[in-house]
Amino acid sequence: MAKTDSGSKTAPASAKAKPQPKVSADGKTIRAPLTQNPHAIRDTREKVLEVAIGREVRAFRKKLGITVADLAVATDISLGMLSKIENGITSPSLTTLQALSRALGVPVTAFFRRFEEERSAVFVKAGQGLDVERRGTRAGHQYNLLGHIGSNTSGVVVEPYLITLTEDSDVFPTFQHEGMEFLYMLEGEVVYRHGSNLYPMKPGDSLFFDADAPHGPEELTRLPMRYLSIICYPQNSAG
């Protein structure tokens, strides 16, 4: 084995320096780095239903490592029919799809995921958000909802608010609800409470937290004040 100039043995290639954990700007280790690639593009969705189903059947079959003949035996569907299905030439019946789903170990709905579907988007021009009544409105807090999409493919509801505080008040509302919340200061200054912690916030500062803990403005340091509040919670629960 090769030796270094000092006489010590070099470590084998497999034992060389391991990748170091990522470190944030403040020197704290990020233990769970984000794995989602925001630039990744999903497979192109098909406009023809038969083609979409066929591609999914082929993909699931190859994932299992079985041939068309194997799938034919497992489903009691002829090789010719399976070939037509995988090539998007014919529209399989519900009974055929059920047989395929059992053999491939996937739900019937999995065969439709490549089919082109509409995705919702909400565009709000400056100053045209919806004013809503929330706890704290009477204390001089204005809530402007910047968009809302109910049922969606993510299973998550997101409520983006532009909150404006123009009146000083001795009574500050305390909020507590399911989900996560993100705050981003645009104007003014506030001392914001989350649980037992206080955060002095100025323009450009942000706060991201579990909204199940009591939270809300503790001290309005400088008015007028504006900040974005983005609340996320599961689709099947109340915000």
N, C-alpha and C positions, 0 to 999 in steps of 0.2 A: 504494500500500500504506500502511496506517495506520502512524503513528509514535508512539513513546512521548514523554513530556514531555522526555526528555533528547535526543530526536532520533534515537535508534536505532530500527531497524525491529523490529516485533514478529514473533516467530516464527510461521509458519503453524500452523494447528490441528494438522496432522499431525506437526509437529515439537515439540509441547509436551512437557512433562516425561514421561519414560517411567516406567512402574511401577517402583518401587524394589524390590530384592530384600528378602525378609523377613529380619529380624535377630532373633537369639535374645536371651534376657534378659541373657546375659553379653556382648553386643555382637558376637558372632561371626555372620558371614553364613551363612544356611542356603542352600546352593547348589542343593539338590534338594528343594524343598518337596513335601510329601505331596500326592498328587492324588486319592486315594480319598476319597469322601464316606461317612463311616460312618453317616450318617443316610439315605442313599439306599435306596429300596425297589425291589427287582427287580420285573419284570412278574409279575403274579399267575400262579401255576402252575395249569394246568387239571387237573381231575379226570377229564375225558373225553379219552381218547387221540386220537380222531379230530379233536376241536376243537383240541387242542394241535398236532397235525401240520399241520392246515389253516392255522392262524395263522402257523406258521413258514414254510410254503411261500409264503404271501402276502407275508410280511415280506422274505424273501430275493428274491422276484421284484421287489418295489418297490425294493429296494436296488439292483438291477441296472438299474432304469429300463425294464423291458420290460412289455409287456401280456400278458394271458392268452393272446391269440392268438399272440403271439411264442413264449410258452412251449409252446403246443400244437404249433407247427411244430417246435420244437427237440426235443420229447420224443415226438412222434407220438402224443400223447394228445388225445382230443377235448376241445373247449371245454366241453361239458356235464360231462364227467368231472372236468376241472380245477376247474370251478365248484363241484361237489359236494365235491371234496377241500378246497378253500380254505374252504368254509363248514362243514366238519366234518360233512357229511351221510353220507359214505361212508368206509369204511376201505380205504385204498390197499394193493395187494399189494406184496410185496417188490420185484418186478420194476418196478412203477410208481415206487416210492421210489428205486430205483437210477437210473431214467431221469431223475427230477427232480434227484437229487443231481449227476448229470453235467452237466445243463443249467444248474443254478444254481451249480455250482462249490463245493459243500459236501459234507461227509461225510453218509452216511445218518443217523448218530447225531444230527446237528444238528437233525433234525426232531422229536426227542423231548425237547428241553431244557425245554420249557414244561410237560411232563407232571409232575404232582405226585409227588414222591418223599419218602421219609422222610429226615430229617436227624437224626443222632445227637446226644445230649447226655448228659453224665454229671454227676449231682448227688452231692456228697459232704458229709455232715453233719460238723459240727465234731468232730474227734478220730477220724474213721472212715476216714481215708486208709489206703492200703495201704503197710505198711512193706516196703521193698525193700532187697536187698543190693547195694551199689555199692562201688567202690573208695573207701576212706576210712572205711567203717563201723567197722572195728576200731580206728580212731584216735579213737573217741568221736563219730563223725558219724552221726546218725540221719536216714535219708532216708524221707520220707513222700510217696508218690505221690498227688496230689490228683485224678487223673483221667487217662484215656487213651482216645483214639479212634484206631483203626488206619486202615483204608482209608476215605478221605473224598474229597469233591469238590475240595478245595483242593490236593491233591497234597503237603501238608505234614503232618508228624507233630509234635505239640507234647506235651512232657512237663513238667507243672508239679509241682515238688517243694517241700515245706516241709522245710527242712534245720535240724536242731537240733544244736548242739555243746555238750556239757556237761562234757567232760573235756579238760583241758589235755594236749597231747601235743607232743613234740619232733619227731614225724614227721607232716608234712602231705602229703596226696596231691596229685600234680600231674595234672591232667586235660588231655586233648587229643582232640577228636572233631570230626566234621563238623557244620556247621550254625552257628546263632547261639544266644547265651545271654543271658538277662536276669536280673540279680540285684536284689533289693529287700530292704534291711535292715529287720527288724522289732524286733529286740532285741539288745543287746550291741554290741561293736565288733570290727572285724577290719581287718587290712591285707591287701588282696587283690591278688594278682599276676596280671597279664595280659601275657604276653611278658616284656619287660624293664621294664615299668612297674608301680609300686606305687600302690594306691589305698586310703587310710584311709577306712573306711566306718562310719557311725553310723546309728542308726534314721532312716529317711526317705531315706537315700541310695540311689542305684541305679547299676548298671553294666550296659551293653549292649555286647556284643563278639562278634567272630568267634571261635568256639570252636575253630578249627583251630590257634590259638596255644596254647602251654602256659599253663595257668591254674590257680589254686587259692589257698587261704588261705595267706598267708605268716606272719602273726603274729596269734594270737588275743589281742586286747588286753583284752577284757572278756567274761567268761562269766557265765551261760549266754548263748548266742547263737542267734538264729533268723533265717532269711532265706528268701525265696522264690527259687527257681531255676527259670526257664522255658527249656527247651531246645527248639529248633525245627530240624528237618532234613528233607531231601527224603524222600518216602514210600518211594522205591525204594532207600534206603540204610540202613545200620545205624547206630543212634544211639551 
